[in-house]
Amino acid sequence: MLPSLFLAHGSPMIAIEDNEYTDFLQNLGKSLQPKAIVVFTAHWEERMLTVSSTDEEYETIYDFGGFPPELYQVRYPARGSTALAAELKRTFEAHGITAALNHSRGLDHGVWTLLVHLFPKADVPVIQISVNPFLPVKEQYAIGQAVRTLGREDMLVIGSGVTVHNLRQIHWGQQEPEPWAVQFDDWLIEQIRKGDLDALAEYETKAPNARLAVPRPEHFVPLFIAMGSGASPLSEAKILYRGYDLGTLSYLCFQF
């Protein structure tokens, strides 16, 4: 039985960094032995839920610019699974969620920057799934609920995003987090511990500094999908890691 995870992918630089957060990811990966990995990634947006479907080795997508040359040399040669992709499509549709298959898209950095640390051998099949950031929170949660049983089959569901993600508010070289970023995460943790999905669904008006923390929701909604896919009650969620970089970029991670 595997849990569902929300993991912060933060800066693409985590793929080549050696720090407390990458140590955490490596140790977390050693504790897990999934048969397959299903990642809902903030960096793949589609109006219709779309599932990667291939048996071939994925291309590694460098969907960013301005970073050191060595980052563009990283490759994550995982393969997909057309059988699992088809099964997931059927599962979503059985829950009333329209889904499509994509046979050509590679892995974006919301996926491979985490997986190079979690499962460095790239020997576990990976399925990448898009997000629609404009669906209401409870619909995001329902997408997760549709795949809640995957953990029982030793398939690992990951929501890859960031709770506080505002690139206009980052402070280069600052390690101490800004108070407003901490306050937003504190509120988020409090609602999760209370199991208050209704409050979470209204985070835009109820959470302190919500517009600063989440100027656009694509990095935030994978959290709600991961919540929905968890086997345990929301109130039993665990904080796996909490840290900040660049003053405001949150590395808050949960297990559901």
Salt bridges, closest charged atoms under 4 A:
GLU45 OE2 - ARG216 NH1 2.72
GLU56 OE1 - ARG79 NH1 3.95
ASP63 OD2 - HIS43 ND1 3.96
ASP63 OD1 - HIS109 ND1 2.81
GLU93 OE2 - LYS89 NZ 2.83
ASP108 OD2 - ARG105 NH1 3.00
GLU178 OE2 - HIS171 NE2 3.91
ASP186 OD1 - ARG242 NH2 2.91
GLU190 OE2 - LYS194 NZ 3.89
ASP198 OD1 - LYS138 NZ 2.44
GLU202 OE1 - LYS206 NZ 3.94
GLU218 OE1 - ARG216 NH1 2.93
GLU218 OE2 - HIS219 ND1 2.71
